[in-house]
Amino acid sequence: MNRNEFEIEICANSVESCVEAQLAGADRVELCAGIPEGGTTPSYGEIKMARRLLKATRLHVIIRNRGGDFLYSPLEIERMAMDIDLCRELGVDGVVFGCLTPDGFIDREANALLMQHVGEMHATFHRAFDRCCQPLQALEDIIDLGFDRILTSGQQPTADQGIALLRQLNEKAGERLKIMAGCGVNEQNIAMIGRETGVRNFHFSAREPQPSRMTYFNPSVYMGAKGAEEANLMLTTEQRVKNTINQLL
């Protein structure tokens, strides 16, 4: 493929990861906090600084105020709308969210309410899609709501395991909406996923461990889950993004 025939979105966990993605020529980043929880809304400062530093790469921001399921209370929806308003005011290019009903359908009412706040920004329906029932009907609902793309692993643990549904979704969506393959996409499988599905939008993190600059650690205390690796920071690197992109060329 030629470079203009596909789009690359980097799941960026920090401003630093955003900058590396831009250096590597990524089309877009999805800025997230709380990666171990599947991604949560980043802070005001993180968004504002990313907006200031990203010039060639578009900035999208996840709107998800907690981990867990995608069934949100009225108070949660109100907060998400506030976060979307903030992103719009800061000049963000797009937002990423998704709401489900208790029985796993697309929550048309909640998503429509949030879409009213999106304005001229782009909107991606995130991997809540992979937790929904009846994905082909969900696709039609998401198109009707006005989303631009769906981020999905084909309702499997990783995108390379979800090839059959990714292909079906991509064919059914046609030109109406972009299907973006994500979760477990890397330099080893990105070309195969594109070849087998026809998908031309890819989402991956390309992170590598960066040793902490701390010289002292208290081995008895963990800031997260006990036993978690806290001596390294996981950050996107320019070289790994480039290596992954090159597999498609």
C-alpha positions as CSV (number, residue, x, y, z in Angstrom):
1,M,0.0,0.0,0.0
2,N,1.0,3.6,-0.5
3,R,1.1,5.7,2.7
4,N,-1.9,7.7,1.7
5,E,-4.0,4.5,1.4
6,F,-4.2,3.9,5.2
7,E,-4.5,5.8,8.5
8,I,-2.5,5.3,11.6
9,E,-3.9,6.2,15.1
10,I,-1.6,5.8,18.1
11,C,-3.1,5.1,21.5
12,A,-1.0,7.6,23.4
13,N,-0.9,7.5,27.2
14,S,0.9,10.8,27.7
15,V,2.1,14.0,26.0
16,E,5.4,12.3,25.5
17,S,3.8,9.4,23.6
18,C,1.9,12.0,21.5
19,V,5.2,13.7,20.5
20,E,6.8,10.4,19.5
21,A,3.7,9.5,17.4
22,Q,4.0,12.8,15.6
23,L,7.7,12.3,14.9
24,A,6.9,8.9,13.4
25,G,4.3,10.4,11.0
26,A,1.1,9.1,12.7
27,D,-2.1,10.5,11.3
28,R,-3.8,10.8,14.7
29,V,-3.4,10.0,18.4
30,E,-6.1,8.9,20.8
31,L,-4.9,10.5,24.1
32,C,-5.8,8.3,27.1
33,A,-5.1,8.1,30.8
34,G,-5.7,4.9,32.8
35,I,-4.4,2.4,30.2
36,P,-4.6,-0.6,32.6
37,E,-8.4,0.1,32.9
38,G,-8.7,0.3,29.1
39,G,-8.3,4.0,28.8
40,T,-9.9,6.9,30.7
41,T,-10.3,10.6,30.2
42,P,-6.9,12.4,30.5
43,S,-6.4,15.6,32.6
44,Y,-7.0,19.2,31.4
45,G,-3.2,19.8,31.5
46,E,-2.5,16.7,29.4
47,I,-5.0,17.6,26.8
48,K,-4.0,21.3,26.6
49,M,-0.3,20.5,26.3
50,A,-0.9,17.8,23.7
51,R,-3.0,20.4,21.7
52,R,-0.1,22.9,21.9
53,L,2.6,20.4,20.7
54,L,0.7,18.4,18.0
55,K,0.8,20.2,14.7
56,A,1.0,17.6,12.0
57,T,-0.9,14.8,13.9
58,R,-4.5,15.2,14.8
59,L,-5.6,15.0,18.4
60,H,-8.5,12.8,19.6
61,V,-9.3,12.3,23.3
62,I,-11.1,9.5,25.0
63,I,-14.2,10.4,27.0
64,R,-14.5,7.7,29.6
65,N,-14.7,8.8,33.2
66,R,-14.0,5.3,34.7
67,G,-13.0,1.7,33.9
68,G,-15.5,-1.1,33.9
69,D,-18.7,-1.3,31.9
70,F,-20.2,1.1,29.4
71,L,-23.5,1.7,31.2
72,Y,-23.5,5.2,32.5
73,S,-25.7,7.0,35.0
74,P,-27.2,10.4,34.3
75,L,-24.5,12.1,36.4
76,E,-21.8,10.2,34.5
77,I,-23.3,11.3,31.2
78,E,-23.4,14.9,32.3
79,R,-19.7,14.8,33.3
80,M,-18.9,13.2,29.9
81,A,-20.7,16.0,28.1
82,M,-18.7,18.5,30.1
83,D,-15.5,16.8,29.1
84,I,-16.5,16.9,25.4
85,D,-17.3,20.6,25.8
86,L,-13.8,21.1,27.3
87,C,-12.2,19.3,24.4
88,R,-14.1,21.4,21.9
89,E,-13.0,24.6,23.6
90,L,-9.4,23.5,23.6
91,G,-9.4,22.8,19.9
92,V,-9.3,19.0,20.0
93,D,-9.9,17.4,16.6
94,G,-12.1,14.5,17.8
95,V,-13.5,12.6,20.8
96,V,-13.9,8.9,21.5
97,F,-16.7,7.5,23.5
98,G,-19.5,4.9,23.5
99,C,-22.5,4.0,25.7
100,L,-24.5,0.7,26.0
101,T,-27.8,-0.3,27.4
102,P,-28.0,-2.8,30.3
103,D,-28.8,-5.6,27.7
104,G,-25.8,-4.8,25.5
105,F,-27.4,-2.7,22.8
106,I,-26.2,0.7,21.6
107,D,-27.7,3.4,24.0
108,R,-29.1,5.6,21.3
109,E,-30.4,8.2,23.8
110,A,-27.1,8.6,25.8
111,N,-24.9,8.6,22.6
112,A,-27.2,11.1,20.9
113,L,-27.1,13.5,23.9
114,L,-23.3,13.3,23.8
115,M,-23.2,13.8,20.0
116,Q,-25.0,17.1,20.5
117,H,-21.9,18.4,22.3
118,V,-19.4,17.2,19.7
119,G,-19.9,20.1,17.3
120,E,-17.5,20.1,14.4
121,M,-15.1,17.6,16.0
122,H,-14.9,14.0,14.8
123,A,-16.4,11.2,16.8
124,T,-15.2,7.6,17.2
125,F,-17.2,4.9,18.9
126,H,-14.7,3.1,21.0
127,R,-14.3,-0.6,22.0
128,A,-17.6,-0.5,23.9
129,F,-18.6,-1.9,20.5
130,D,-16.7,-5.1,21.4
131,R,-19.0,-5.5,24.4
132,C,-22.3,-5.0,22.5
133,C,-24.7,-7.7,21.3
134,Q,-25.8,-7.9,17.6
135,P,-22.7,-6.1,16.2
136,L,-24.2,-5.7,12.7
137,Q,-27.2,-3.9,14.0
138,A,-25.0,-1.9,16.3
139,L,-23.0,-0.8,13.3
140,E,-26.2,0.6,11.7
141,D,-27.1,2.4,15.0
142,I,-23.7,4.0,15.2
143,I,-23.8,5.2,11.6
144,D,-27.3,6.7,12.3
145,L,-26.0,8.5,15.3
146,G,-23.4,10.3,13.1
147,F,-20.1,8.7,14.3
148,D,-17.2,8.8,11.9
149,R,-15.5,5.5,12.8
150,I,-15.6,2.5,15.1
151,L,-12.6,1.2,17.0
152,T,-12.9,-2.6,17.3
153,S,-11.0,-5.8,17.7
154,G,-13.9,-7.7,16.0
155,Q,-15.3,-8.6,19.4
156,Q,-12.3,-10.8,20.2
157,P,-9.5,-10.4,22.7
158,T,-7.2,-9.1,19.9
159,A,-7.8,-7.8,16.4
160,D,-5.9,-10.7,14.7
161,Q,-8.4,-13.0,16.3
162,G,-11.4,-10.9,15.2
163,I,-10.6,-10.9,11.5
164,A,-13.8,-12.5,10.3
165,L,-16.1,-9.9,12.0
166,L,-13.7,-7.0,11.0
167,R,-14.0,-8.1,7.4
168,Q,-17.8,-8.3,7.6
169,L,-18.1,-4.9,9.4
170,N,-15.7,-3.2,6.8
171,E,-17.7,-4.6,3.9
172,K,-21.1,-3.6,5.4
173,A,-19.9,-0.1,6.4
174,G,-18.6,0.7,3.0
175,E,-18.0,4.4,2.6
176,R,-20.5,5.3,5.4
177,L,-18.1,4.9,8.3
178,K,-14.5,3.8,8.9
179,I,-13.7,0.6,10.7
180,M,-10.5,0.8,12.7
181,A,-8.8,-2.3,13.8
182,G,-7.3,-2.1,17.3
183,C,-6.1,-4.1,20.3
184,G,-3.0,-6.2,19.8
185,V,-2.1,-4.6,16.5
186,N,1.7,-4.6,16.1
187,E,4.5,-4.9,13.5
188,Q,4.1,-8.7,13.4
189,N,0.4,-8.7,12.4
190,I,-0.7,-5.4,11.0
191,A,-0.1,-6.3,7.3
192,M,-1.9,-9.6,7.7
193,I,-4.9,-7.9,9.4
194,G,-5.1,-5.3,6.6
195,R,-4.8,-8.0,3.9
196,E,-7.4,-10.3,5.4
197,T,-10.0,-7.7,6.4
198,G,-9.7,-4.9,3.9
199,V,-9.5,-2.4,6.8
200,R,-7.3,0.6,6.2
201,N,-7.5,2.2,9.6
202,F,-5.2,0.9,12.4
203,H,-4.9,1.7,16.1
204,F,-2.0,0.6,18.2
205,S,0.3,1.9,21.0
206,A,3.8,0.9,19.9
207,R,5.0,1.3,23.5
208,E,8.3,0.2,24.9
209,P,9.6,0.2,28.5
210,Q,11.5,3.3,29.6
211,P,13.5,2.8,32.9
212,S,12.4,5.0,35.8
213,R,15.0,7.6,36.8
214,M,14.4,6.8,40.5
215,T,17.4,5.3,42.2
216,Y,15.4,4.2,45.3
217,F,12.3,2.1,45.5
218,N,10.4,0.9,48.6
219,P,9.9,-2.7,47.7
220,S,7.0,-3.1,50.2
221,V,4.7,-0.5,48.7
222,Y,2.9,-0.5,45.3
223,M,1.0,2.4,43.9
224,G,-1.2,0.1,41.8
225,A,-1.9,-3.6,41.9
226,K,0.5,-5.6,44.0
227,G,3.3,-7.0,41.9
228,A,2.8,-4.5,39.1
229,E,5.9,-3.4,37.2
230,E,6.5,0.1,38.5
231,A,10.3,0.4,37.7
232,N,9.6,1.1,34.1
233,L,7.4,3.6,32.2
234,M,5.6,2.3,29.1
235,L,5.8,5.0,26.4
236,T,5.2,5.1,22.6
237,T,8.5,5.3,20.7
238,E,9.1,6.9,17.3
239,Q,11.0,4.0,16.0
240,R,8.4,1.3,16.9
241,V,5.7,3.4,15.3
242,K,7.8,3.7,12.1
243,N,8.6,0.0,12.2
244,T,4.9,-0.9,12.3
245,I,3.9,1.6,9.6
246,N,6.7,0.2,7.3
247,Q,5.0,-3.2,7.4
248,L,2.2,-1.8,5.3
249,L,4.4,-0.1,2.7
